Amino acid sequence: MKTKTSITLSNDLVKAIDKLSGRSKNRSEFIETAVRVYIAQVIRREINARDLEIINQRADRLNEEALEVLAFQGDW
C-alpha cells in the first residue's frame, strides 16, 4: 500500500534525481529507493554499534580465551 505525500526539495536536488533516475524510474520510485537504502544503512550502523559495545564489554574475556588457544597451539 502506498501513501501519497508531498515534499519540498531544492531545485539542484530535483535535477540530480531526474538525471540519475533516467527513464528507468520516476521521481517517486527513485526517492523511495534512496530512502529505503538510507534507512537500511542507519539500521546497520545501529546494529554494528550495539555489536561493538558488546564486544568491548567482553573484550578482556575474549582476549584471555584467544591467549589460551594460542598457548595450546604452541604446545604442539
Secondary structure, 3 states (H helix, E strand, C coil): CCCCCCCCCCHHHHHHHHHHHCCCCCHHHHHHHHHHHHHHHHHHHHHHHHHHHHHHHCHHHHHHHHHHHHHHHHCC
